[in-house]
């Protein structure tokens, strides 16, 4: 029993590392930040990223919309697809495939 308590922190640490690596890999598909703001991921309508300027150095934060929603860049929030302009780059790309 005592052994399992010692392994828990290691297991939680391993899960955290895998999650961080997966998040970093997802961020590779989006361009690097050159200005502050929220931007759509043109390869996946349900994803977007935010660029923040920390003393001249940009940091990118990736986000995932909730199930069944897509990012609306003008409203800077996730909406249902029917609320998005059908000509949005991301939606247009999805419908052409």
N, C-alpha and C positions, 0 to 999 in steps of 0.2 A: 504494500500500500504506500509506504513512504517513498518508494522509487517512482511511482507514478506522479507524485507531487513535484519531484525534481525534474521530471521530463516535460511537464506542462509548459514551463517558461521557454524551453527549447523549441517545443512544437509551435507555440504561439509566435516565437521569433521567426521561425522558418516560414510560417504562413504570412507574416508581415513582409518578409523579404520577397516572397513570390508575388504578393499583391503590388509592392512597389515596383518590381521589375516589369510586371504586366502594365502598370500605369505608364511607366517610362517608355515602354515599347509602343503603346498606343499614341503617345505624344510625338513619336518620330514621324508619323504620317502628316502632321500639321506643320506649316512653315514656322520658321523662327520668328520671334517677335521683333518688330522694328518700331512699334508705337504702342501706346497704352490703349486698352479697350477690350471689348468682347468680340470674338470672331467665330463664324461658323466653320465647322470641319466640312469641307466640300466633298469628302468621301463618305460621310455618314451624317445624315440629317439630324440624328438624335444626339450628336456630340458637338461641343463647342469648346473654345478655350478663351482664357483671359490673360492678357499681357499686363504686367504691373512693372513700373519703373521704380526700382529701389536704388536711389542715388546713382543714376546713369547706367545701371545694369538691369536688363529686362529679365523677368522671371515669368515662365508660362505655366498656367494652371489649367489642366484638362478637366472637363465636366461631361457628365452623361445625363441626358434628360430622362425623365421617368418613362415607364413602359407606355408605348403608344403615342408618345409626343415627340415633337421635333423642335429644334431651336429656331426662334424667330429673331433675326438680327436687329430689326428695327425696334421691336418691343423689348429686346434683351431679356427674353424669358422663353420657356418652353411652352408650346401650344399644341393643340390637336392639329393634325395635318390639314384638315379642312379650313383651319383658320389662317394657314400660311398661303402666301401668294403662289399660285400654281407655277408661275414662271421662275420661282426661286431656283438658283443654280443647282442646289442639292436635289430638290424634288425633280427638276427637269432631267437630271442625270439618272435618277432612279427609274423614272418612267420610260426612258429611252432604252433601258437594258432588257 
